[in-house]
Amino acid sequence: MQRMRMLRVTLSLLCVVQCLGDMTNMNIWLPTNILNSLPNISTPSQMTFFRGSMQNISECLTMKVNSTACTVICGKFQTCQVAFWIPNNTCYLCEYGSVSLVSRIRTSKNYVALKRSSPNPFIREPLGTCPTPNLRLKTCAKGWKFALRYNASYCLKIIYDELATGALQDFIQAKAEQLCININSTLSGLESEAERIYVVVIEDQAVAIRNERSIDSRWGVWIDGKHQSSCPTTATGCDLTKNFSFRDTTLHFKAGYKWATGEPNGAGRKFCCAYVYITPNVQYHGMVDDTMCYDLTIYLKKLALCGKLAT
């Protein structure tokens, strides 16, 4: 007999029974092999389970499991916001930002499991009530990357200033801020390691598509972060939190600021603005550095990271 393991998951059954009753704890038994496939297991989440439908499931991960397993797996993945199950045992696991609309339909044969608790304490939904018949979830416009932050659902985008010739123009940090403002956003910081990796991947793609980087050239992307004048160098014992000021008000952990060796150094009180290296040198590729806010020579500053709240 296959060994089984018990998980405790909190489910809201009130949507199944005409939205009556209180929250109920259920003991769910799952095969061990399912649990071993969950690399992101964390504290069980609170899920609301009801009959219904969803829009935009094309970006969701699919697997063949029953409705219970579908619900629990989504609850155990930090990035999964909603699961959708249809009677042929097809489960759709959908990340935050990938689904725009969830509908509660009592006559539907399909089931929705919506995560009501969240690692983000500021966007948790009330657990004592069922969702509205048509619940709109926060998403990003096409071309923007959804990022779940500590205090916000956020959208990120790498932008550039293209010349009439099609080449990308270098620009200073102040121009980066203005380019973001022009598209109703702000120059974004790096809240997580995932956001830093996103910058590296997208910037590499932009460079490769235009074939503008030779093996010796070096690129950079402007991000939010300026040295405070009261703490210009790491030699004074300043850390990231004390040493930099940020306009991106949604930053909390700032875990994406993975500094290159010896950085930030605020050299000569001139290196004040943060950017991300894009370089053939693997030691520095994707790392964060500080430079002069008006610099156009040390690295080619052709790109900027913009961010805005998801809607």
HELIX and SHEET records of a PDB file:
HELIX    1   1 THR A   32  ASN A   36  1                                   5    
HELIX    2   2 SER A   67  LYS A   76  1                                  10    
HELIX    3   3 GLN A  173  ASN A  182  1                                  10    
HELIX    4   4 GLU A  193  ARG A  210  1                                  18    
HELIX    5   5 THR A  234  THR A  236  5                                   3    
HELIX    6   6 LEU A  240  ASN A  243  1                                   4    
HELIX    7   7 ALA A  267  ARG A  269  5                                   3    
SHEET    1   A 5 THR A  24  PRO A  31  0                                        
SHEET    2   A 5 MET A   4  SER A  12 -1                                        
SHEET    3   A 5 GLN A  46  MET A  54  1                                        
SHEET    4   A 5 LEU A 101  ARG A 104 -1                                        
SHEET    5   A 5 ASN A 134  ARG A 136 -1                                        
SHEET    1   B 7 THR A  24  PRO A  31  0                                        
SHEET    2   B 7 MET A   4  SER A  12 -1                                        
SHEET    3   B 7 GLN A  46  MET A  54  1                                        
SHEET    4   B 7 TYR A 111  LYS A 115 -1                                        
SHEET    5   B 7 CYS A  80  ILE A  86 -1                                        
SHEET    6   B 7 THR A  90  GLU A  95 -1                                        
SHEET    7   B 7 LEU A  61  LYS A  64 -1                                        
SHEET    1   C 4 LYS A 145  LEU A 148  0                                        
SHEET    2   C 4 SER A 153  TYR A 160 -1                                        
SHEET    3   C 4 LEU A 300  LEU A 309 -1                                        
SHEET    4   C 4 THR A 186  LEU A 187 -1                                        
SHEET    1   D 5 LYS A 145  LEU A 148  0                                        
SHEET    2   D 5 SER A 153  TYR A 160 -1                                        
SHEET    3   D 5 LEU A 300  LEU A 309 -1                                        
SHEET    4   D 5 TRP A 219  HIS A 227  1                                        
SHEET    5   D 5 PHE A 244  SER A 245 -1                                        
SHEET    1   E 6 LYS A 145  LEU A 148  0                                        
SHEET    2   E 6 SER A 153  TYR A 160 -1                                        
SHEET    3   E 6 LEU A 300  LEU A 309 -1                                        
SHEET    4   E 6 TRP A 219  HIS A 227  1                                        
SHEET    5   E 6 CYS A 273  ILE A 278 -1                                        
SHEET    6   E 6 VAL A 288  THR A 291 -1                                        
END                                                                             
